[in-house]
Every structure is written in structure tokens, then in C-alpha cells.
Amino acid sequence: LLITKYIPRKIIHLLAMMGILSKVDCKFTSNKKLEINFKKNNKIRSYYKDIQHVKSTIYENTVNQNIEEKYIVLIDVYPLYSQMTEYKKINNNHIIEHYKKLGTLLNHLKKILKKRIAVCIHPAYPEKFYAKYLSGFTIYKYRTNEFIKKSFIVLTFNSSSIINAIKYDKRIISIQSKIFKEKKYSSSIYQEELKTKKITLSEKYNLNSRKLIIELDKKIKNYKNYKTNYLGFNQKRKSSDIIFKYIMEKYN
């Protein structure tokens, strides 16, 4: 990874700074911190000539759609996906232990909350794998955002699809599993920013439904900072409008 990705990227950036390669005219980003850092001290060292702060594209669709609370939605992560196996060796025993504990958690939540379970997976994930390890639950492809809108609670490891749950102010639980742990749990990516509730997979659970819901509801207020810093929530105009105006003015 160092040889094939990191070093070549740094070389390209260095050549752009030296004027040997052209810089990218503009980066449009919903990450406010990138814009602030660029304007403070990184214009010369940046791979971009300009950075414009825009609202995340998840806000492009302004059509009112029904938001329900019918499901406990798990956005699962395939433990054998390439980005994981490049860093870590995972054997069959790890997978069996992981899904046994995950299944126990899902059944416990289903029992105490009296909600149906919907397991949403990336279109590239193999269905046969889930038929083997999560056979007691219904698996859905291509419908993640649909089920997030209908969710009572969303469970996540580190999927970027959680952005939609943040948009709709859904209750979120970050799942910590040994199979995805390196220096930190993979779910820490979003959990540390959102301050969401953490549940570490184990053999048994004893959650109180009333206390759990109260705790999750209190956590929702933390989403506002994330929306502002990373989703351009404070921008009044849609990103498509800002980008269109920029291009028309910049390139006539």
C-alpha cells in the first residue's frame, strides 16, 4: 500500500506544487475543516488551486418522504472485503464467532424493542455468505437508504451509509467487534465524531429498552456539529447550485 498508493500520491502532489503537473482547479467539499485549513496555510502545498465549501449531495433531494420507525436496521460490513484483508488476516473461526455474537445482539434487540430486523448490505457483498452466517434474518441489497428512513434504530460498524441516518436524525448504535479491531474499532470513525452509544459484541446482553431509547435520543443532539463540520448543513443553497454558479463565473 505504501508503494502502490501513498508514495505515488505524494509524488504527484509534489510535482503539482513544483508546477510540473497541473493542479486541480477546484475541489468542492462538504468538509468545512478542509476549507478552513486550505485558506489558512495550505494553498501553496495543496493539490488544488481552490476549495469551495458546499452542502453534501445527500441534501440534493428535497422531496418530502415518509420517515417511519418500523425496523432495527443493521448496516453490515463484509469481513472479507479487500480493504480489511489487506491489513488483517481473518480466518473462519473469527467469522463464526463474530456472527454468532452479532446474531445474539440482533435477537435481543428484536425481543426488547419489539421491532423487525432488516440487514442491509453493499451490492457487491456475496448473498451466499449471508445465507450461511445470518440465515435467521432477511438480507437486503440496494435498499439501504429506504430502510434507514424506516428505521427505529440503526446499527453500524463503519459504513458511510450511516450519513443518511445522521441526515434523518435516527437513533444510532456503533457496534464494536474484535474482528474489525486494529488500534481502534472500525466503528470509532463515526462514533468519536458523533458520540454515539457503543455496544461491544459479546455472548449475552442485558439491555433495558426504556433506558436504551432515552440514552439514544439524548445522543441525537450531537449530530448537529457533525452536519455542520462535514455535511455543509449550514449552507442555504444546494451544492449543485453553488457548483453551477462557480463554473459559470469562473469559465464564462
C-alpha positions in Angstrom: 0.0 0.0 0.0 2.9 2.3 0.8 4.5 1.6 -2.6 1.3 1.5 -4.8 -0.8 4.2 -3.2 0.8 6.5 -0.6 4.1 7.3 -2.3 2.7 7.8 -5.8 0.1 10.2 -4.4 2.8 12.2 -2.6 4.9 12.4 -5.8 2.0 13.7 -7.8 1.3 16.3 -5.2 5.0 17.3 -5.1 5.1 17.6 -8.9 2.0 19.8 -8.9 3.5 22.1 -6.3 6.6 22.5 -8.4 4.5 23.4 -11.4 5.5 20.3 -13.4 1.9 18.9 -13.3 -1.2 20.9 -13.3 -3.2 21.4 -10.1 -6.9 20.6 -9.9 -8.8 23.9 -10.5 -11.2 23.4 -7.6 -12.3 20.9 -5.0 -15.9 21.1 -3.9 -16.3 19.6 -0.4 -18.8 19.5 2.4 -15.9 19.1 4.9 -15.7 22.6 6.5 -12.4 21.7 8.1 -10.7 21.1 4.7 -11.8 24.5 3.5 -10.6 26.3 6.7 -7.2 24.5 6.6 -6.8 25.4 2.9 -7.4 29.0 3.4 -5.2 29.3 6.5 -1.9 27.8 5.3 -2.2 25.1 2.6 -2.8 27.0 -0.7 0.8 26.6 -1.8 1.2 23.0 -0.7 -2.3 21.9 -1.8 -3.0 19.8 -4.9 -5.9 22.2 -5.6 -5.9 25.8 -6.7 -9.2 26.5 -4.9 -11.6 24.8 -2.4 -15.3 25.6 -2.2 -17.4 24.6 0.7 -20.8 23.1 -0.4 -23.6 21.2 1.1 -23.4 17.4 1.0 -25.1 15.8 -2.0 -27.4 13.9 0.4 -29.3 17.1 0.6 -29.8 17.4 -3.1 -33.1 15.5 -3.0 -35.6 17.8 -1.2 -38.7 15.7 -1.9 -40.6 15.0 1.3 -40.6 11.3 2.0 -42.2 9.4 4.8 -39.9 8.8 7.8 -41.0 5.8 9.8 -39.8 3.8 12.8 -40.6 0.2 11.9 -37.2 -1.6 11.8 -34.0 -2.2 13.6 -31.6 -1.8 10.7 -28.1 -3.3 10.6 -25.7 -1.8 8.0 -23.4 -4.8 7.9 -19.7 -4.8 6.8 -18.4 -7.9 4.9 -15.4 -9.1 7.0 -13.6 -10.3 3.9 -13.8 -7.2 1.8 -10.5 -6.2 0.2 -9.7 -3.2 2.4 -9.9 -5.3 5.5 -7.9 -8.3 4.3 -5.1 -6.0 3.0 -4.4 -5.1 6.7 -5.5 -8.2 8.7 -5.7 -11.9 8.5 -9.3 -13.2 9.2 -10.0 -16.9 9.5 -13.3 -18.8 9.6 -13.3 -19.1 13.4 -13.2 -15.3 13.6 -16.1 -15.0 11.3 -18.2 -17.7 13.1 -17.6 -16.0 16.5 -18.4 -12.6 15.1 -21.8 -13.5 13.5 -22.8 -15.7 16.5 -22.4 -12.7 18.8 -24.0 -10.3 16.3 -27.0 -12.6 15.8 -27.4 -12.8 19.6 -27.5 -9.0 19.8 -30.0 -8.6 16.9 -32.3 -11.2 18.6 -32.0 -9.4 21.9 -32.9 -6.0 20.4 -35.8 -7.6 18.5 -37.2 -9.0 21.7 -36.9 -6.0 23.9 -37.9 -3.4 21.3 -40.4 -5.5 19.5 -39.2 -4.4 16.1 -38.4 -6.4 13.0 -34.7 -6.7 11.8 -33.5 -5.6 8.4 -29.9 -6.4 7.4 -28.7 -4.1 4.7 -25.6 -5.0 2.7 -23.5 -3.4 -0.1 -24.5 -4.7 -3.6 -21.0 -6.2 -4.0 -21.3 -8.4 -0.9 -22.0 -12.2 -1.6 -25.5 -13.3 -0.7 -24.4 -16.9 -0.1 -22.1 -15.7 2.7 -25.1 -14.1 4.5 -27.3 -17.1 3.9 -24.7 -19.0 5.8 -23.9 -16.7 8.7 -27.1 -14.6 9.2 -29.6 -17.2 8.0 -32.2 -16.1 10.6 -32.6 -12.6 9.2 -33.8 -11.1 5.9 -30.9 -9.6 3.9 -31.5 -6.6 1.6 -29.4 -5.1 -1.3 -29.9 -1.8 -3.0 -32.4 -0.7 -0.3 -30.2 0.7 2.5 -31.4 4.3 2.4 -35.0 3.1 2.1 -34.7 1.1 5.3 -32.8 3.8 7.1 -35.8 6.1 6.5 -38.0 3.4 8.1 -35.6 2.6 11.0 -36.3 2.8 14.7 -32.6 2.2 15.4 -29.6 1.9 13.0 -26.7 -0.3 13.9 -23.4 0.4 12.2 -19.8 -0.7 12.1 -18.1 1.8 9.8 -20.3 2.1 6.7 -20.5 5.5 5.1 -24.3 4.8 4.6 -24.7 6.0 8.2 -24.6 9.5 6.8 -28.2 9.1 5.8 -29.1 8.1 9.4 -27.4 11.3 10.5 -29.4 13.3 8.0 -32.7 12.0 9.3 -31.7 12.2 13.0 -32.1 8.5 13.5 -31.0 6.7 16.7 -27.6 5.2 16.1 -25.6 2.4 17.9 -22.0 1.9 17.0 -21.1 -1.8 17.1 -17.6 -2.8 18.2 -16.4 -6.2 17.1 -13.0 -7.8 17.7 -12.9 -8.9 14.0 -12.8 -5.3 12.9 -10.4 -4.0 15.6 -6.9 -2.8 14.8 -5.6 0.0 17.0 -9.2 1.1 17.4 -12.5 -0.4 16.4 -13.6 0.4 12.9 -16.8 1.9 14.2 -14.7 4.6 16.0 -14.5 6.5 12.7 -18.0 7.8 13.2 -18.5 7.1 16.9 -15.9 9.5 18.1 -17.3 12.3 16.0 -21.0 11.6 16.8 -20.5 10.4 20.4 -23.0 7.6 19.7 -23.7 4.8 22.0 -21.2 1.9 21.8 -22.1 -1.8 22.1 -19.2 -4.4 22.1 -20.3 -7.8 20.7 -20.4 -10.4 23.5 -22.0 -13.7 24.4 -25.0 -12.2 26.1 -26.8 -8.8 26.6 -29.0 -7.3 29.2 -30.2 -4.0 27.8 -33.2 -2.2 29.2 -35.4 -0.9 26.4 -36.6 2.2 28.1 -33.2 3.3 29.3 -31.7 2.5 25.9 -34.1 4.6 24.0 -33.7 7.6 26.4 -29.9 7.3 26.0 -30.1 7.2 22.2 -32.5 10.1 22.0 -30.1 12.3 24.0 -27.2 11.4 21.6 -29.1 12.8 18.6 -28.2 16.4 19.6 -24.6 15.5 18.9 -25.3 15.2 15.2 -25.6 18.9 14.6 -21.9 19.6 14.9 -21.1 16.7 12.5 -23.7 18.0 10.0 -22.1 21.5 10.2 -18.5 20.3 10.0 -18.8 17.5 7.4 -22.1 17.8 5.6 -22.3 21.6 5.0 -25.6 21.7 6.9 -25.4 25.5 7.4 -25.2 26.1 3.6 -28.5 27.5 2.5 -28.1 26.6 -1.2 -27.8 23.1 -2.7 -24.3 22.0 -3.8 -25.4 21.8 -7.5 -26.4 25.4 -7.4 -23.1 26.6 -5.9 -21.1 24.5 -8.3 -23.1 25.7 -11.3 -22.6 29.3 -10.4 -18.9 28.8 -9.7 -18.3 27.2 -13.1 -20.4 29.9 -15.0 -18.5 32.7 -13.3 -15.0 31.1 -13.5 -15.2 29.9 -17.1 -17.8 32.3 -18.5 
